[in-house]
């Protein structure tokens, strides 16, 4: 029989950004079939090339392990091709009646871990508040998520003061590594260029404890067809670079603005910086792979030569 050992320690909470207090730390015992699965939704997204906050989220969920082979997840239809070599791009063209779509997913059920869970490091503590909604959904979220409260670049311990399931209170060291902040250099505003030009997307990054991956995605939408994405381009920067150049050879493969109907095609760009997922052993047996993403998006007006 497996026994979960907990190191005894006083549990004290400071709800501001104060020095973190030592927590009970669980010894990790790996089971053949983990009881729960920890999932994370960590995103800081801005639009208009960084001028407007689009989405700020730091959410954790504890779900029953999925053993239903018929559960639907992933995508259906044509998938966007991803560039494989640094400094290159991959172009995808969708058929008129086909596009990438998310498949329906039936979650196996959520697990309640108490009123609050916490993320903390030497810089202080973040309180994630329990939120319940339809279909017995339970998630823990950072309220009032903004550029000032989002913990860019930090490596955070997970603290469950009420435990979970049969496991009493414990903490997991370095459970979540956050992505860095981003600041755009180019474009400074909506980009306008011709297919004979080169699109330059450049940015700077704040500090981060994580290994980072970077990429640029272009999506061309037909607004006369409900905003259907009919072309996509994925590009990688050169090694460890924070700029991507999309040359005329790639732009020539895209549908430019129609002079007779300039609002029909909407070409959007998004640069993503992702903190690489690391294996984190949870005391209930799961080896979690959690990552976070910061992104900046904006429009591109592409004209023919």
Buried (B, 14 or more C-beta within 10 A) or exposed (E): EEEBEBEEBEBEEBEEEEEBBEBBBBEBEEEEEBBBBBBBBBBBBBBBBBEEBEEBBBBBBBBBBBEEEEEEEEEEEBEBBBBEEEEEBBBBEBEEEEBBEEEEEEBEBBBBBEEBBBBBBEEBBBBBEBEEEEEEEBBBBBEEBEEEEBBBBBBBBBBBBBBBBEBBBBBBEEBBBBBBBBEBBBBEEEBEBBBEBEBBBBBEBEEBBBEBBBBBBBBBBBEEEEEBBBBBBBBBBEEEEBBBBBEBEBBEBBBBBEEEEEEBBBBBBBBBBBBEBBEBBBBBBBEBEBBBBBBBBBBBBBBEE
